[in-house]
């Protein structure tokens, strides 16, 4: 799966949350300072050209919606994150949360129960 840059990911996150949106709706949801309309429109068209979003035309304006599912992107993004920062090791990732995030032992027990239930 293609890796999205920061602005592409921000736009996809907005579309996943809203379900569908015009460029002005996307801009209204972006962290300030939002990029100019033409910049956002160009990114949206690139996402559309790559088959990640679709659109409905209303005259000269378009309402966009996500084709790429959030869950589908999350799997690849998380895998890259884990590979880049934890050498692909779920154990190293969990150790990080235990040490740095001070994960409560009860939360760990609940997580282990979920893991066992899925086996």
N, C-alpha and C positions, 0 to 999 in steps of 0.2 A: 504494500500500500504506500502511496505517495505521502511523504512527510509534509505537513503544512507548516508554513512560517507563522510567526506570531500573529500578524494581522489576519491571515487566512483562518487561523484557528479561532481568533476572537470573533470573526464574522460567522463561522460555522457554529460556535457556541451560542451566539445570539439567535441564529436560525433554529437551532435545536430547541432553544427555550421558547421562542415565539411560534414556531411551527411554520410560519410564512411571514414575509415582510417585504416592504418596498425599501429601496436604498435609504430614503429619509428615515424610515423606522429603524433601520440598522444603525445609522449614524446617531440617532437619539439614544440608543442603548450603549454606545461605545464610551469607554473611559475618556474623560477630557484630558487633553484637548483632542477632539475627534479630527481625523484627517478630512481634507476637503471632499466634497461630493464626488468630484471626478476620480479621485484616488480610490474611494470606496467602490464606486461603480466599476472601475477597471479591475479591482480585485474580485468583485462579484462575477464579472464576465469571465475572468480567468477560471474561477471555481466552476462556473457553468460550462465552459469549454472543456474542462477536465472531467465532466460528468459527475461532479460532486453535488451540484445543486441543479434544480430545474426552475422553470418559470412559467407563469401565465401572463400573456400579453393583454394589456388594457390600453389600446391605442399606442401611444409612444412610450408608455411606462410599463414596467414589468414588476410583478410580485413574485419573489423568489421563495423557494422551499428546499429543504435539504433532501437529497437523494441518499447520500452517505449517512448511514445510521450511526448515532453517537456511540453505541455499544461496539460497533465494528471498528471505529476509529480508536476507541479507548483501549481495545486489546493491543493494537499495534503500538500506540503511544506508550502504554504502560510497559510493554515488552522492551521498547527502546530505552525507556527510563531505567528499568531494572538492569538491562545489559550495560548501560553507560555508567551507572552510579553504584551498582551492587554486583558487578561481574556476573549478572544473570542468576544470582543466588537468592532464592526466597528466604533462606536462613539468614543471610546477611541483611536482607531487607527487614525481616522481623526483629533481628538483633538491634538494628538502628532504632526502630520504634520503641523497643524496650528501654534502650539506653537514653536516646535523645528526647523522645516524647513522653518518657516516664509512663509507659503503658501500664495500666492497672492489672495486677495478676488476675482479677476476676474477668477482665476483658480478654486476656490471653486464654483463660479457661473456656470462655464462650467461643472464641475463635477456634480453639482445638476441637471443641464439640462440633462446630459446623464442618470442620474438615473431616472428622470421623464420620459424620452423618452423610457426607457426599461420597464416601468410599464404597 
